[in-house]
Amino acid sequence: MNLTLVTPSSATPVQVDASIEALIDRFARDQDVVESSRELYMRTLRLFMNWLQNKRYVLSQVDRSIIIQYKEEGLAKGLSGLTVGSYLTTVRKFYEWAEANKLYPNVARGVKSPKRKRHFRRQPLTAQQGKDLLTSTSPLSENAEQVVVTGQELLMILRDHAIANLLLRTGLRTIELIRANVGDITMKAGKRVLKIQGKGRDEKDDFVILTDKAYKPIATYLKQRISMTTHKARQRLDLLAPLFVSHSNNNRDGRLTTRTIRQMAKEQLRGIGIDSPEYTAHSFRHSTAVNILLNGGTIEEAQGVLRHASPATTQIYTYTVQEQMRLTRATEERLDDVF
C-alpha cells in the first residue's frame, strides 16, 4: 500500500498506531512553542509515521537513507520544496528530541531540506498597482463610484480600505493584523506605532510605525464605528477591543479571521483586474518589501520593517527587484537599434 502524501491542513486525519500517537503527543508536549506550532508538529509527524507504517519500516530500524527516501518521494509526488522542507524540519526536531531522551539515535541529523527557489510563491504589487488598489477601495476618492450605501456597508468599506492601506504600508502579516487591539496604537519616541504580536510570539513585543497616511484611514474607520454604536456598546470600544471587527450579522463586533482577510484581499485585487493564485493577501507584505528596496531602502531596513529573524529571508526579495529592473530596462532592446 503506497501512501499519498497530503498537506498537514488536510481535512482527513492521518491514522497511526496508538503507541506511535502517544510518542507523538509526548514529543509535542516537550516543545517550547506556541500551541499552533505544536499542533503543526503533531500533524506533520503523523504524516511521517504513517509513511513509515505503510512502507513497513520499523521505527527502531529507521536510518538516514530512509529519511532521504521520505524527502525524495515527497518531491516526486509533486510537493514543493518548501512543503517537503517543512516536513523535514519536524522530522529533524523529532529525532533530536528522541536522541536527547535516549529513545533513538538522531538519524535525521544533516539531512538537508530541498533548495528553495530564489523567489517567493506570491507576487508583489507594483507601485502603480498599489496606488490603483488604494484608490479603488477608498470611499473618499474623487474617482469613487457614487453609490448609496447603508451605515453598515459604509463601515465595511472604511474598514477594508484601512486594512489594505495598513498592510501595504507596514508589511503586517494577516495574523498580526487580526491580533491587533485598539489600545495597541500608542506613541513611542514621538512616533505613532502599532504594537504587534509577531508570528510565533507570545507577547506584543514588536511594533510598526504608523505614518499619517497609514493612520488616517484607521482613525476614520474607528470614528465611524463609534458613532454607529449604542451608548452601552460604545463603552466596549476600549483598549482591548479588536482594532478591526466583523460587521456581519452572524459575528457582529467579533474579531476578524485570517480567512476573512484573505477573501477581502482577493476581492480588492479583482477590483483592479488581478485574478491570479500568485496574488493573495500575502502579496501586500511582499509589496512592502519590494517597494522599500526599489525606492532606495537597504536590506537591513526592509528586514526591520518585515521583522525577519534572518537577513537571508529578506535577501530573497532582491531577486524580485532585480527581475523587475531587468524587465523594465531590457538590455536586449538595445540591439533593436543595431540591426
SULDADA-V907771 format. One record per residue. RES is the residue in three letters. PHI is phi in whole degrees, 0 to 359 (999 if undefined). NEAR is the number of other ideal C-beta (glycine too) atoms within 12 Angstrom. Layout:
BEGIN
res=[RES;RES]
phi=[PHI;PHI]
near=[NEAR;NEAR]
END
This chain:
BEGIN
res=[MET;ASN;LEU;THR;LEU;VAL;THR;PRO;SER;SER;ALA;THR;PRO;VAL;GLN;VAL;ASP;ALA;SER;ILE;GLU;ALA;LEU;ILE;ASP;ARG;PHE;ALA;ARG;ASP;GLN;ASP;VAL;VAL;GLU;SER;SER;ARG;GLU;LEU;TYR;MET;ARG;THR;LEU;ARG;LEU;PHE;MET;ASN;TRP;LEU;GLN;ASN;LYS;ARG;TYR;VAL;LEU;SER;GLN;VAL;ASP;ARG;SER;ILE;ILE;ILE;GLN;TYR;LYS;GLU;GLU;GLY;LEU;ALA;LYS;GLY;LEU;SER;GLY;LEU;THR;VAL;GLY;SER;TYR;LEU;THR;THR;VAL;ARG;LYS;PHE;TYR;GLU;TRP;ALA;GLU;ALA;ASN;LYS;LEU;TYR;PRO;ASN;VAL;ALA;ARG;GLY;VAL;LYS;SER;PRO;LYS;ARG;LYS;ARG;HIS;PHE;ARG;ARG;GLN;PRO;LEU;THR;ALA;GLN;GLN;GLY;LYS;ASP;LEU;LEU;THR;SER;THR;SER;PRO;LEU;SER;GLU;ASN;ALA;GLU;GLN;VAL;VAL;VAL;THR;GLY;GLN;GLU;LEU;LEU;MET;ILE;LEU;ARG;ASP;HIS;ALA;ILE;ALA;ASN;LEU;LEU;LEU;ARG;THR;GLY;LEU;ARG;THR;ILE;GLU;LEU;ILE;ARG;ALA;ASN;VAL;GLY;ASP;ILE;THR;MET;LYS;ALA;GLY;LYS;ARG;VAL;LEU;LYS;ILE;GLN;GLY;LYS;GLY;ARG;ASP;GLU;LYS;ASP;ASP;PHE;VAL;ILE;LEU;THR;ASP;LYS;ALA;TYR;LYS;PRO;ILE;ALA;THR;TYR;LEU;LYS;GLN;ARG;ILE;SER;MET;THR;THR;HIS;LYS;ALA;ARG;GLN;ARG;LEU;ASP;LEU;LEU;ALA;PRO;LEU;PHE;VAL;SER;HIS;SER;ASN;ASN;ASN;ARG;ASP;GLY;ARG;LEU;THR;THR;ARG;THR;ILE;ARG;GLN;MET;ALA;LYS;GLU;GLN;LEU;ARG;GLY;ILE;GLY;ILE;ASP;SER;PRO;GLU;TYR;THR;ALA;HIS;SER;PHE;ARG;HIS;SER;THR;ALA;VAL;ASN;ILE;LEU;LEU;ASN;GLY;GLY;THR;ILE;GLU;GLU;ALA;GLN;GLY;VAL;LEU;ARG;HIS;ALA;SER;PRO;ALA;THR;THR;GLN;ILE;TYR;THR;TYR;THR;VAL;GLN;GLU;GLN;MET;ARG;LEU;THR;ARG;ALA;THR;GLU;GLU;ARG;LEU;ASP;ASP;VAL;PHE]
phi=[999;265;273;267;294;235;284;300;272;302;289;275;292;274;264;225;300;300;294;291;299;295;294;299;297;297;301;297;293;275;274;272;223;290;300;297;291;298;294;295;302;295;294;289;290;298;302;295;296;294;299;299;300;290;271;63;271;269;304;289;251;293;235;302;297;288;297;295;299;301;297;294;292;299;294;295;278;96;290;291;300;295;294;299;298;292;297;294;302;294;299;296;298;297;289;296;294;298;291;297;263;57;261;216;292;278;282;267;298;85;286;276;286;301;295;278;294;276;205;273;286;256;268;276;275;287;302;293;295;298;297;298;294;293;293;290;265;277;286;262;291;296;268;294;293;277;230;282;232;281;299;295;294;296;302;294;296;297;297;295;293;298;293;301;298;294;298;292;270;236;72;299;282;298;294;292;295;286;279;290;248;304;287;280;275;210;253;216;52;81;249;280;230;244;288;227;258;289;299;77;259;263;229;271;250;223;203;237;275;261;289;302;292;282;275;303;297;293;298;297;296;295;298;293;296;293;295;261;263;287;300;294;292;299;292;278;279;260;295;267;291;302;297;236;236;283;241;276;294;272;211;304;68;279;291;291;251;297;297;299;295;298;295;300;297;298;295;294;293;297;296;247;83;251;222;216;297;282;243;220;301;289;298;297;295;299;299;303;296;297;286;297;292;292;252;94;287;266;302;296;293;295;298;295;293;278;62;287;291;240;295;297;294;294;302;300;295;295;291;295;298;298;295;297;294;297;287;288;242;298;297;302;293;299;290;295;272;264;206]
near=[9;13;24;19;29;23;23;28;16;15;9;14;15;30;15;26;18;11;14;28;21;15;28;35;21;20;32;28;17;21;26;14;22;19;15;20;23;23;21;25;34;34;29;39;41;36;42;45;36;33;34;31;24;21;20;14;23;15;30;16;14;31;22;20;15;26;34;23;22;39;33;20;25;33;23;15;21;14;26;21;22;23;27;34;24;30;41;33;29;37;42;30;32;40;31;24;27;27;17;15;16;9;20;25;20;24;28;33;20;14;28;19;26;23;13;21;14;17;22;30;22;28;26;39;39;25;21;17;29;33;22;23;37;36;23;27;38;28;28;20;18;9;14;18;15;9;10;8;16;12;16;21;18;25;31;30;33;34;37;37;35;43;42;45;40;43;45;43;31;38;42;43;32;32;26;35;44;31;31;42;26;25;17;33;30;23;15;16;9;8;17;24;23;37;29;35;26;26;25;22;21;16;14;23;13;31;28;37;29;31;20;14;21;31;27;23;35;35;23;23;37;30;19;28;33;23;18;26;23;12;11;8;17;17;11;20;27;13;15;15;25;32;36;43;35;25;30;18;9;9;15;19;26;18;23;31;22;23;17;29;35;28;20;35;35;27;25;37;36;18;26;25;15;29;15;15;14;19;32;33;39;32;38;43;41;39;47;39;40;39;32;32;34;26;16;11;23;19;24;15;22;34;26;23;33;39;29;26;15;12;19;14;21;33;25;31;39;27;22;34;32;19;22;27;16;14;14;14;12;13;13;11;12;10;9;9;8;8;5]
END
